[in-house]
Amino acid sequence: MSWWNASRVMFYSRAAEHCDFHRRLCDMLVPFFEGYDDIVELGCGLGYMTEELCRRGYVVRGYDEDRTAVDFATGRFPRCTFARKDCYRLGEEADVALAVFFGRIGQDDSLDALLSACRRRLVYVCNEHCQWDRCTWKATSRVRDVLDARGVAYACTTGHLRFDQLLEDEAELDAFIRENYESRGRTFDLDIERCSGQYPIRVVNDKSFGIFAIDKEETR
């Protein structure tokens, strides 16, 4: 089943192209890629992180099961390689597998599935689904618990970056809330700023997340 549709693609791509979220997240991830240049991105979505890594000289292949997302990424970023595949059964390896806000490491089999896509390291970015100033790090703590119980060697850091949504009017605001929150059973609790210009409504999205670098050779 496709999660992406025309409305969600429009909202996300507008936000991505009016902020430096992907560039700054890439800055945070690059230290974990040191010594490696072959990367697969699992759950690449619309392809913005794949493109940013390709721009920096990495050999990256982006994979997602969602046809709408892969079609958009292929058309928007023609110099990158994208394909529609089940990321839990990829059937190939790169030095590093990158998963940004993709999947949940809640049990050994999901961890093993993600690790099966890499030879050396899994870099897993865990979305907390809350604003920075309200973050209690529950999702990051759950991942830590799974890795600790498994005896996995990993490094973890946390961070936050703005990924604000720009909207033209109240109708777009209603549509954004409906598409990205109400349809997913989530409560909309982000701050809204009013300003002037083409996009007078700004939904403030100060995302908090954990970054895990899991070395495969030290995973049992």
Salt bridges, closest charged atoms under 4 A:
GLU17 OE2 - ARG76 NE 3.18
ASP20 OD2 - ARG23 NH2 2.96
ASP27 OD2 - ARG23 NH1 3.58
ASP27 OD1 - ARG56 NH2 2.78
ASP38 OD1 - ARG61 NH1 2.95
ASP38 OD2 - ARG119 NH2 2.95
GLU51 OE2 - ARG79 NH2 2.97
GLU52 OE2 - ARG55 NH2 2.51
GLU52 OE2 - ARG56 NE 2.89
ASP86 OD2 - ARG89 NH1 2.87
GLU92 OE2 - ARG61 NE 2.92
GLU92 OE1 - LYS85 NZ 3.42
GLU93 OE2 - LYS216 NZ 3.29
ASP95 OD1 - ARG119 NH2 3.21
ASP108 OD1 - ARG150 NH1 3.54
ASP112 OD1 - ARG150 NH2 2.65
ASP133 OD1 - ARG134 NE 3.71
ASP164 OD2 - ARG162 NH2 2.59
ASP164 OD2 - ARG202 NH1 3.39
GLU170 OE2 - ARG194 NH1 2.36
GLU172 OE1 - ARG14 NH1 2.73
GLU179 OE1 - ARG8 NE 3.10
ASP189 OD2 - ARG134 NH1 3.91
ASP191 OD1 - ARG134 NH2 3.31
GLU193 OE1 - ARG202 NE 3.99
ASP206 OD1 - HIS160 ND1 2.98
ASP215 OD1 - ARG121 NE 2.63
